[in-house]
Amino acid sequence: MELKAILEQRRSIRLFRPDPLPPGTIEELLVAARLAPSGTNLQPWRFLAVVSEEKRQALTACTFNVNFIAQAPLTMVCCVDRSATGARPERLRELAAAGAFAGTDLEKIDLSEYRKNKSRDEAAELAYLNLNVAIAVQQMVLRGVDLGLGSCWVMLFSQAKVKEVLALPEDLFVTALVPFGYPAQDPPPRPRLDTKDIFFGEV
């Protein structure tokens, strides 16, 4: 499917058929996610695939009655790995070795002062990491459309309960729960602002 068609056809799906997903579907979604860009190539995303009915029901209880999580055959638990920031120097070295900065002034930048004075605001750092994870999740969502799957971002849940139910490591922060499955509905296009309402113009 062409990218334009994928973008136009994507909807948030809240009714799913019970049909199982083909073998290899999870891997297809993960491949799409891992190809996403991230700041300094940190790749701070981590995923858990919830497929058992027992765990899907348990996840539903962690939300504000989002019952289509139990209905969908797969829910991807999409997380930030806060410990990923410790690998930033290594990720930067990998980028440089791959030629990502070749021919740019970035090759000459001394980041030591930046690192020394960088704010240690935990909330700002988590927001930054969540943004990176969101890019990967959306690539996963769009690949799902290409595979004929519907999905829906779910962000109304208890962080503590999800982590407890799934026994997630302390360093992980759950960004979103994203159920995937074959749609049992064909919703019309959602209302969207016109481009003139979101564009300031050219300068």
N, C-alpha and C positions, 0 to 999 in steps of 0.2 A: 504494500500500500504506500502511496506517496505521502510524504510528510504533511503536506497541506491537508490532505484528506484525513489523516490521523488527528491533526489539530482540530479540524472541524467536527469530527465524529465523537471525540472524547466527551463523555458526560460522567457526572458522579452517579454511579449506579447503586441503588439501595434495595433492589430485589434481584436475587440470584437463583438460577436453576441449580438443582442438586448434582448435576452431571460432574463426574470426576474430571480433573485436568489431565491432559496427556503427560506421559513420562517426559522429563526434560524441561517442563515448563518453568520450574523454579530456577533452573540453571540459566534459561533464556532471560529471565527477569534480572538475575544477578549480573549477567554479562552486560546488560544495558546499564545497570547502576554503576558498575565498576569503571565504565568508560566516561563517567561524568567528570567535568573539571572541578578542581577545588583549590582554594587559596594555598599557595606554596606547595601544592600537590599533597596536602596532608591526608586526603582520603579518609576522613574520620568516621565514615559510615560503617555500621555493623548491622547485620540483619539476622532475624530468626524467623523461620517458616513454621507457622502453626497450622497443622493439618488434622490433628486428631479432634474428634467431636468433643471429647471431654475438655480439652484445653480451649477450644473455641467457645464452648459454653462458659468456661471459667473467665475467659477474656471479656465476654459480654457482660458478666457481672461486675467487671472493673470499669465499665463505661456507664453512661447515663442512659441505660436501656437501648443501646445501639444493637438491636437483635439481629441485624443482617450480618454481623460478624459470625454468629453461629450458623447462619444460613450458607455463607460462602464456603467453598471447599478449601480455601487457602487464605490465611491472613499473614501478611508480612509485617513483622514488628521491626520498625525502622528506628535505629538508635544512633546517637552520638557516642563515640568513644573518647571521653575527655582525656584519656592518657595519650591520645594520638599527638597532642601538641609537643610531647617530649621528643618526638621523632622529626621535628621540623628541620633541624640542621641536616639530617640524613636525607630527607625528602628534597631539600634544596640542592644538595650535592648530586642527587640522582637527576634532577632537572637540568642542572648545568652539564652533567656528563652526557645527557641526551641531546644537548645542543639547543635547549629551549631558550637560552638567553643570547645565542650567537648573533653577532651583528647589532646588538642593542646596548644602550648605556647601562643596562642592568648588570652587565658583566663587571662594571667598575664600581658598583655601589658597595660601600662598606656597611654591613648591617649590624655591626657590633654595638654601635651607639643606639641604634633603634631598639635592639633587644634589651639593652641596659635600661632604657627609659620607658619601655613599653608599659602601659598601664596593666596592672594585675587585677583589674576589675573582673571578678568571676562571672557576673551576669552578662557583661559585654562579650566575654570570651565564649560563653555558652551560646549566646545569640549568633555569634559569628560561626560557630561550629554547626549549629542548627541550620543555618542558611546553606552551608555546604551539603549537609545531608539532604536538605529539601531538593537541591538540584538533582542529586542521584535518584531520589524517590520519584521525581517527575519523569525522569528518563525511563524508569521502570514502568510507570503508569502508561506512558506513551507506547512502549514496547508491548504492553498488555493489549492495548487497542489494536495494534498490528497483528496480534495473535488471536483476535476476536474476543478478548476478555474485557469485562467491565471491572471497575474498581471505584473506591471512594476513600478519600483521605478522612480519617477519624482522629480528632484531636481532643475530644471530650472524654477523658478517662482519668482515673486516679493513677498517678505516676507510681506511688508506693505500692498499690495493689497489683499493678501489672508486673512490677519487678519481683514482687513476692510470689505471685502465681507461677511465673516463668523462671524463677531463681536466677535472675540476671545479675551479672557482676556489678559491684558498687560503682565502677567507673563509667558504666553505661547510663545514658539519659535517653528515655524514649521520646522520640520526636513525633512519631505518628504510628497509628495502626492502619494498615491498608488491606482490606479484604479484596480478593480477586476471584472471579468466577464468570461463568457465562451469564449474560444479562437475561433476566426474566421480564424486562421492560424495555421500551424503546422511547425514552423521554424526548420531547421536542427540544430545540435549542434553548438555552437559558438566556434571559435578558442580559445584555452586555452594553456598557457605555460605548458610544461612538468613538472612533479614533480622534475626532476633533475635541472630544471631552478629556482625553488623556495625553494630548500632545501640545506642548507649549509652542512649538514651531522651530524654525531654523535660525541660527544666529551666525 
